[in-house]
Amino acid sequence: MTHTKTATFSLGCFWGPEDYFSKLSGVLKTAVGYSGGTAPNPTYKNLGDHTETVQIEFDPEKISYRDLLRYFWNQHDPTVKEATQYKSIIFYHNEDEHRIAEESKKDEEKRLGAPVVTEIRPISAFYKAEDYHQKYLEKQRSEQL
């Protein structure tokens, strides 16, 4: 039986990141949704103070949390402050992820030579987005065939 872990990231519009992460070896499942806000049961049309988020279920024997963070940094510009809907946020699920995320952010700032605006916060809730948002880019490619 595979022991899985979860990573939760916000890095702009959730369609691209979900598509990207879903193709990585060791990633078992992805879902898009909303996190980080206080409004209960957000929707795309009523997002409130939540941020578009991708949640990743992965096999840590095949891909590490550190590896996922490297992909996270490379998929967006973490030095640009975006509106709430598209903020850069790493949501951690435990203290180990918190420590690794903080180290990773420091490394990214050194690599870029610029301040990184990415927030690092504990996950409080993940509200799955509407069905039409799930695997959105994959569905668009299928329809074009």
mmCIF file of the C-alpha atoms, coordinates in Angstrom:
data_MODEL
# 
_entry.id   MODEL 
# 
loop_
_atom_site.group_PDB 
_atom_site.id 
_atom_site.type_symbol 
_atom_site.label_atom_id 
_atom_site.label_alt_id 
_atom_site.label_comp_id 
_atom_site.label_asym_id 
_atom_site.label_entity_id 
_atom_site.label_seq_id 
_atom_site.pdbx_PDB_ins_code 
_atom_site.Cartn_x 
_atom_site.Cartn_y 
_atom_site.Cartn_z 
_atom_site.occupancy 
_atom_site.B_iso_or_equiv 
_atom_site.pdbx_formal_charge 
_atom_site.auth_seq_id 
_atom_site.auth_comp_id 
_atom_site.auth_asym_id 
_atom_site.auth_atom_id 
_atom_site.pdbx_PDB_model_num 
ATOM 1   C CA . MET A 1 1   ? 0.000   0.000  0.000   1.00 0.00 ? 1   MET A CA 1 
ATOM 2   C CA . THR A 1 2   ? 1.361   3.397  -1.022  1.00 0.00 ? 2   THR A CA 1 
ATOM 3   C CA . HIS A 1 3   ? 1.739   5.970  1.732   1.00 0.00 ? 3   HIS A CA 1 
ATOM 4   C CA . THR A 1 4   ? 0.758   9.329  0.258   1.00 0.00 ? 4   THR A CA 1 
ATOM 5   C CA . LYS A 1 5   ? 1.234   12.929 1.344   1.00 0.00 ? 5   LYS A CA 1 
ATOM 6   C CA . THR A 1 6   ? -0.465  16.156 0.388   1.00 0.00 ? 6   THR A CA 1 
ATOM 7   C CA . ALA A 1 7   ? 1.008   19.461 -0.782  1.00 0.00 ? 7   ALA A CA 1 
ATOM 8   C CA . THR A 1 8   ? -1.098  22.583 -1.227  1.00 0.00 ? 8   THR A CA 1 
ATOM 9   C CA . PHE A 1 9   ? 0.098   25.566 -3.254  1.00 0.00 ? 9   PHE A CA 1 
ATOM 10  C CA . SER A 1 10  ? -1.289  28.796 -4.674  1.00 0.00 ? 10  SER A CA 1 
ATOM 11  C CA . LEU A 1 11  ? 0.602   30.279 -7.629  1.00 0.00 ? 11  LEU A CA 1 
ATOM 12  C CA . GLY A 1 12  ? -1.707  32.256 -9.864  1.00 0.00 ? 12  GLY A CA 1 
ATOM 13  C CA . CYS A 1 13  ? -4.566  30.833 -11.886 1.00 0.00 ? 13  CYS A CA 1 
ATOM 14  C CA . PHE A 1 14  ? -4.983  27.198 -10.815 1.00 0.00 ? 14  PHE A CA 1 
ATOM 15  C CA . TRP A 1 15  ? -5.520  25.646 -14.266 1.00 0.00 ? 15  TRP A CA 1 
ATOM 16  C CA . GLY A 1 16  ? -1.867  25.747 -15.397 1.00 0.00 ? 16  GLY A CA 1 
ATOM 17  C CA . PRO A 1 17  ? -0.321  24.541 -12.135 1.00 0.00 ? 17  PRO A CA 1 
ATOM 18  C CA . GLU A 1 18  ? -2.777  21.661 -11.863 1.00 0.00 ? 18  GLU A CA 1 
ATOM 19  C CA . ASP A 1 19  ? -1.968  20.585 -15.410 1.00 0.00 ? 19  ASP A CA 1 
ATOM 20  C CA . TYR A 1 20  ? 1.781   20.884 -14.778 1.00 0.00 ? 20  TYR A CA 1 
ATOM 21  C CA . PHE A 1 21  ? 1.878   19.074 -11.411 1.00 0.00 ? 21  PHE A CA 1 
ATOM 22  C CA . SER A 1 22  ? -0.466  16.300 -12.602 1.00 0.00 ? 22  SER A CA 1 
ATOM 23  C CA . LYS A 1 23  ? 2.156   15.218 -15.165 1.00 0.00 ? 23  LYS A CA 1 
ATOM 24  C CA . LEU A 1 24  ? 5.017   14.789 -12.676 1.00 0.00 ? 24  LEU A CA 1 
ATOM 25  C CA . SER A 1 25  ? 6.150   11.279 -11.844 1.00 0.00 ? 25  SER A CA 1 
ATOM 26  C CA . GLY A 1 26  ? 5.097   10.503 -8.289  1.00 0.00 ? 26  GLY A CA 1 
ATOM 27  C CA . VAL A 1 27  ? 2.062   12.786 -8.333  1.00 0.00 ? 27  VAL A CA 1 
ATOM 28  C CA . LEU A 1 28  ? -0.989  10.583 -7.915  1.00 0.00 ? 28  LEU A CA 1 
ATOM 29  C CA . LYS A 1 29  ? -3.841  13.068 -7.937  1.00 0.00 ? 29  LYS A CA 1 
ATOM 30  C CA . THR A 1 30  ? -4.479  16.802 -8.193  1.00 0.00 ? 30  THR A CA 1 
ATOM 31  C CA . ALA A 1 31  ? -7.477  18.998 -7.492  1.00 0.00 ? 31  ALA A CA 1 
ATOM 32  C CA . VAL A 1 32  ? -8.083  22.721 -7.752  1.00 0.00 ? 32  VAL A CA 1 
ATOM 33  C CA . GLY A 1 33  ? -9.912  24.778 -5.197  1.00 0.00 ? 33  GLY A CA 1 
ATOM 34  C CA . TYR A 1 34  ? -9.851  27.729 -2.860  1.00 0.00 ? 34  TYR A CA 1 
ATOM 35  C CA . SER A 1 35  ? -7.861  28.264 0.351   1.00 0.00 ? 35  SER A CA 1 
ATOM 36  C CA . GLY A 1 36  ? -6.531  30.900 2.669   1.00 0.00 ? 36  GLY A CA 1 
ATOM 37  C CA . GLY A 1 37  ? -9.628  32.957 3.281   1.00 0.00 ? 37  GLY A CA 1 
ATOM 38  C CA . THR A 1 38  ? -12.257 33.265 5.954   1.00 0.00 ? 38  THR A CA 1 
ATOM 39  C CA . ALA A 1 39  ? -15.440 33.134 3.866   1.00 0.00 ? 39  ALA A CA 1 
ATOM 40  C CA . PRO A 1 40  ? -17.209 29.772 4.195   1.00 0.00 ? 40  PRO A CA 1 
ATOM 41  C CA . ASN A 1 41  ? -17.850 27.679 1.066   1.00 0.00 ? 41  ASN A CA 1 
ATOM 42  C CA . PRO A 1 42  ? -16.310 29.954 -1.575  1.00 0.00 ? 42  PRO A CA 1 
ATOM 43  C CA . THR A 1 43  ? -17.157 29.552 -5.242  1.00 0.00 ? 43  THR A CA 1 
ATOM 44  C CA . TYR A 1 44  ? -15.502 30.918 -8.365  1.00 0.00 ? 44  TYR A CA 1 
ATOM 45  C CA . LYS A 1 45  ? -18.159 33.619 -8.620  1.00 0.00 ? 45  LYS A CA 1 
ATOM 46  C CA . ASN A 1 46  ? -18.017 34.345 -4.880  1.00 0.00 ? 46  ASN A CA 1 
ATOM 47  C CA . LEU A 1 47  ? -14.380 33.806 -3.944  1.00 0.00 ? 47  LEU A CA 1 
ATOM 48  C CA . GLY A 1 48  ? -14.317 36.205 -1.013  1.00 0.00 ? 48  GLY A CA 1 
ATOM 49  C CA . ASP A 1 49  ? -10.802 36.427 0.436   1.00 0.00 ? 49  ASP A CA 1 
ATOM 50  C CA . HIS A 1 50  ? -9.661  33.009 -0.813  1.00 0.00 ? 50  HIS A CA 1 
ATOM 51  C CA . THR A 1 51  ? -6.892  32.238 -3.295  1.00 0.00 ? 51  THR A CA 1 
ATOM 52  C CA . GLU A 1 52  ? -6.986  29.823 -6.235  1.00 0.00 ? 52  GLU A CA 1 
ATOM 53  C CA . THR A 1 53  ? -5.115  26.742 -5.041  1.00 0.00 ? 53  THR A CA 1 
ATOM 54  C CA . VAL A 1 54  ? -3.905  23.376 -6.305  1.00 0.00 ? 54  VAL A CA 1 
ATOM 55  C CA . GLN A 1 55  ? -3.812  20.397 -3.963  1.00 0.00 ? 55  GLN A CA 1 
ATOM 56  C CA . ILE A 1 56  ? -1.420  17.586 -4.838  1.00 0.00 ? 56  ILE A CA 1 
ATOM 57  C CA . GLU A 1 57  ? -1.484  14.019 -3.541  1.00 0.00 ? 57  GLU A CA 1 
ATOM 58  C CA . PHE A 1 58  ? 1.955   12.472 -4.027  1.00 0.00 ? 58  PHE A CA 1 
ATOM 59  C CA . ASP A 1 59  ? 4.026   9.412  -3.277  1.00 0.00 ? 59  ASP A CA 1 
ATOM 60  C CA . PRO A 1 60  ? 7.018   10.607 -1.204  1.00 0.00 ? 60  PRO A CA 1 
ATOM 61  C CA . GLU A 1 61  ? 8.955   7.511  -2.302  1.00 0.00 ? 61  GLU A CA 1 
ATOM 62  C CA . LYS A 1 62  ? 8.876   8.845  -5.886  1.00 0.00 ? 62  LYS A CA 1 
ATOM 63  C CA . ILE A 1 63  ? 8.870   12.633 -5.480  1.00 0.00 ? 63  ILE A CA 1 
ATOM 64  C CA . SER A 1 64  ? 9.766   14.626 -2.385  1.00 0.00 ? 64  SER A CA 1 
ATOM 65  C CA . TYR A 1 65  ? 8.099   17.697 -0.931  1.00 0.00 ? 65  TYR A CA 1 
ATOM 66  C CA . ARG A 1 66  ? 11.359  19.579 -1.649  1.00 0.00 ? 66  ARG A CA 1 
ATOM 67  C CA . ASP A 1 67  ? 11.107  18.536 -5.310  1.00 0.00 ? 67  ASP A CA 1 
ATOM 68  C CA . LEU A 1 68  ? 7.524   19.793 -5.478  1.00 0.00 ? 68  LEU A CA 1 
ATOM 69  C CA . LEU A 1 69  ? 8.684   23.112 -4.024  1.00 0.00 ? 69  LEU A CA 1 
ATOM 70  C CA . ARG A 1 70  ? 11.363  23.408 -6.716  1.00 0.00 ? 70  ARG A CA 1 
ATOM 71  C CA . TYR A 1 71  ? 8.644   22.959 -9.344  1.00 0.00 ? 71  TYR A CA 1 
ATOM 72  C CA . PHE A 1 72  ? 6.455   25.452 -7.439  1.00 0.00 ? 72  PHE A CA 1 
ATOM 73  C CA . TRP A 1 73  ? 9.138   28.165 -7.616  1.00 0.00 ? 73  TRP A CA 1 
ATOM 74  C CA . ASN A 1 74  ? 9.786   27.559 -11.306 1.00 0.00 ? 74  ASN A CA 1 
ATOM 75  C CA . GLN A 1 75  ? 6.127   27.839 -12.328 1.00 0.00 ? 75  GLN A CA 1 
ATOM 76  C CA . HIS A 1 76  ? 5.559   31.494 -11.394 1.00 0.00 ? 76  HIS A CA 1 
ATOM 77  C CA . ASP A 1 77  ? 7.301   34.723 -10.423 1.00 0.00 ? 77  ASP A CA 1 
ATOM 78  C CA . PRO A 1 78  ? 7.276   34.738 -6.609  1.00 0.00 ? 78  PRO A CA 1 
ATOM 79  C CA . THR A 1 79  ? 8.607   38.317 -6.471  1.00 0.00 ? 79  THR A CA 1 
ATOM 80  C CA . VAL A 1 80  ? 5.402   39.864 -7.861  1.00 0.00 ? 80  VAL A CA 1 
ATOM 81  C CA . LYS A 1 81  ? 2.624   40.724 -5.428  1.00 0.00 ? 81  LYS A CA 1 
ATOM 82  C CA . GLU A 1 82  ? -0.655  39.601 -6.984  1.00 0.00 ? 82  GLU A CA 1 
ATOM 83  C CA . ALA A 1 83  ? -4.287  40.234 -6.094  1.00 0.00 ? 83  ALA A CA 1 
ATOM 84  C CA . THR A 1 84  ? -5.728  37.899 -3.445  1.00 0.00 ? 84  THR A CA 1 
ATOM 85  C CA . GLN A 1 85  ? -7.225  35.513 -6.029  1.00 0.00 ? 85  GLN A CA 1 
ATOM 86  C CA . TYR A 1 86  ? -3.773  34.813 -7.528  1.00 0.00 ? 86  TYR A CA 1 
ATOM 87  C CA . LYS A 1 87  ? -1.395  35.163 -4.542  1.00 0.00 ? 87  LYS A CA 1 
ATOM 88  C CA . SER A 1 88  ? 1.695   33.010 -4.138  1.00 0.00 ? 88  SER A CA 1 
ATOM 89  C CA . ILE A 1 89  ? 1.195   30.880 -1.018  1.00 0.00 ? 89  ILE A CA 1 
ATOM 90  C CA . ILE A 1 90  ? 2.646   27.647 0.317   1.00 0.00 ? 90  ILE A CA 1 
ATOM 91  C CA . PHE A 1 91  ? 0.129   26.021 2.665   1.00 0.00 ? 91  PHE A CA 1 
ATOM 92  C CA . TYR A 1 92  ? 1.881   23.585 4.954   1.00 0.00 ? 92  TYR A CA 1 
ATOM 93  C CA . HIS A 1 93  ? 0.245   20.540 6.537   1.00 0.00 ? 93  HIS A CA 1 
ATOM 94  C CA . ASN A 1 94  ? 2.763   19.876 9.334   1.00 0.00 ? 94  ASN A CA 1 
ATOM 95  C CA . GLU A 1 95  ? 5.847   21.353 10.973  1.00 0.00 ? 95  GLU A CA 1 
ATOM 96  C CA . ASP A 1 96  ? 8.224   19.403 8.725   1.00 0.00 ? 96  ASP A CA 1 
ATOM 97  C CA . GLU A 1 97  ? 6.637   20.978 5.626   1.00 0.00 ? 97  GLU A CA 1 
ATOM 98  C CA . HIS A 1 98  ? 6.745   24.364 7.372   1.00 0.00 ? 98  HIS A CA 1 
ATOM 99  C CA . ARG A 1 99  ? 10.488  24.086 7.991   1.00 0.00 ? 99  ARG A CA 1 
ATOM 100 C CA . ILE A 1 100 ? 11.212  22.861 4.459   1.00 0.00 ? 100 ILE A CA 1 
ATOM 101 C CA . ALA A 1 101 ? 9.063   25.636 2.944   1.00 0.00 ? 101 ALA A CA 1 
ATOM 102 C CA . GLU A 1 102 ? 10.871  28.347 4.959   1.00 0.00 ? 102 GLU A CA 1 
ATOM 103 C CA . GLU A 1 103 ? 14.282  26.966 3.918   1.00 0.00 ? 103 GLU A CA 1 
ATOM 104 C CA . SER A 1 104 ? 13.129  26.762 0.327   1.00 0.00 ? 104 SER A CA 1 
ATOM 105 C CA . LYS A 1 105 ? 11.929  30.380 0.353   1.00 0.00 ? 105 LYS A CA 1 
ATOM 106 C CA . LYS A 1 106 ? 15.296  31.579 1.686   1.00 0.00 ? 106 LYS A CA 1 
ATOM 107 C CA . ASP A 1 107 ? 17.082  29.580 -1.008  1.00 0.00 ? 107 ASP A CA 1 
ATOM 108 C CA . GLU A 1 108 ? 14.812  31.064 -3.685  1.00 0.00 ? 108 GLU A CA 1 
ATOM 109 C CA . GLU A 1 109 ? 15.501  34.617 -2.487  1.00 0.00 ? 109 GLU A CA 1 
ATOM 110 C CA . LYS A 1 110 ? 19.236  33.927 -2.698  1.00 0.00 ? 110 LYS A CA 1 
ATOM 111 C CA . ARG A 1 111 ? 18.871  32.390 -6.159  1.00 0.00 ? 111 ARG A CA 1 
ATOM 112 C CA . LEU A 1 112 ? 16.820  35.318 -7.468  1.00 0.00 ? 112 LEU A CA 1 
ATOM 113 C CA . GLY A 1 113 ? 18.682  38.032 -5.576  1.00 0.00 ? 113 GLY A CA 1 
ATOM 114 C CA . ALA A 1 114 ? 15.324  39.611 -4.789  1.00 0.00 ? 114 ALA A CA 1 
ATOM 115 C CA . PRO A 1 115 ? 12.699  39.494 -2.051  1.00 0.00 ? 115 PRO A CA 1 
ATOM 116 C CA . VAL A 1 116 ? 10.087  36.761 -2.464  1.00 0.00 ? 116 VAL A CA 1 
ATOM 117 C CA . VAL A 1 117 ? 6.505   37.751 -1.573  1.00 0.00 ? 117 VAL A CA 1 
ATOM 118 C CA . THR A 1 118 ? 5.275   34.160 -1.245  1.00 0.00 ? 118 THR A CA 1 
ATOM 119 C CA . GLU A 1 119 ? 3.401   33.595 2.001   1.00 0.00 ? 119 GLU A CA 1 
ATOM 120 C CA . ILE A 1 120 ? 3.890   30.433 4.041   1.00 0.00 ? 120 ILE A CA 1 
ATOM 121 C CA . ARG A 1 121 ? 0.846   29.531 6.114   1.00 0.00 ? 121 ARG A CA 1 
ATOM 122 C CA . PRO A 1 122 ? -0.751  26.519 7.768   1.00 0.00 ? 122 PRO A CA 1 
ATOM 123 C CA . ILE A 1 123 ? -3.571  24.981 5.726   1.00 0.00 ? 123 ILE A CA 1 
ATOM 124 C CA . SER A 1 124 ? -6.893  25.721 7.370   1.00 0.00 ? 124 SER A CA 1 
ATOM 125 C CA . ALA A 1 125 ? -9.327  24.553 4.715   1.00 0.00 ? 125 ALA A CA 1 
ATOM 126 C CA . PHE A 1 126 ? -9.341  23.510 1.087   1.00 0.00 ? 126 PHE A CA 1 
ATOM 127 C CA . TYR A 1 127 ? -12.622 23.977 -0.719  1.00 0.00 ? 127 TYR A CA 1 
ATOM 128 C CA . LYS A 1 128 ? -12.709 22.003 -3.947  1.00 0.00 ? 128 LYS A CA 1 
ATOM 129 C CA . ALA A 1 129 ? -13.597 24.150 -6.961  1.00 0.00 ? 129 ALA A CA 1 
ATOM 130 C CA . GLU A 1 130 ? -16.524 23.469 -9.237  1.00 0.00 ? 130 GLU A CA 1 
ATOM 131 C CA . ASP A 1 131 ? -16.270 20.386 -11.480 1.00 0.00 ? 131 ASP A CA 1 
ATOM 132 C CA . TYR A 1 132 ? -15.712 22.409 -14.658 1.00 0.00 ? 132 TYR A CA 1 
ATOM 133 C CA . HIS A 1 133 ? -12.442 23.732 -13.181 1.00 0.00 ? 133 HIS A CA 1 
ATOM 134 C CA . GLN A 1 134 ? -11.039 20.259 -12.422 1.00 0.00 ? 134 GLN A CA 1 
ATOM 135 C CA . LYS A 1 135 ? -8.542  19.141 -15.104 1.00 0.00 ? 135 LYS A CA 1 
ATOM 136 C CA . TYR A 1 136 ? -9.659  22.165 -17.120 1.00 0.00 ? 136 TYR A CA 1 
ATOM 137 C CA . LEU A 1 137 ? -6.704  22.324 -19.553 1.00 0.00 ? 137 LEU A CA 1 
ATOM 138 C CA . GLU A 1 138 ? -6.756  18.547 -20.049 1.00 0.00 ? 138 GLU A CA 1 
ATOM 139 C CA . LYS A 1 139 ? -10.458 18.750 -20.976 1.00 0.00 ? 139 LYS A CA 1 
ATOM 140 C CA . GLN A 1 140 ? -9.770  21.618 -23.390 1.00 0.00 ? 140 GLN A CA 1 
ATOM 141 C CA . ARG A 1 141 ? -7.096  19.577 -25.188 1.00 0.00 ? 141 ARG A CA 1 
ATOM 142 C CA . SER A 1 142 ? -9.460  16.577 -25.428 1.00 0.00 ? 142 SER A CA 1 
ATOM 143 C CA . GLU A 1 143 ? -12.203 18.717 -26.955 1.00 0.00 ? 143 GLU A CA 1 
ATOM 144 C CA . GLN A 1 144 ? -9.812  20.023 -29.616 1.00 0.00 ? 144 GLN A CA 1 
ATOM 145 C CA . LEU A 1 145 ? -9.021  16.515 -30.898 1.00 0.00 ? 145 LEU A CA 1 
# 
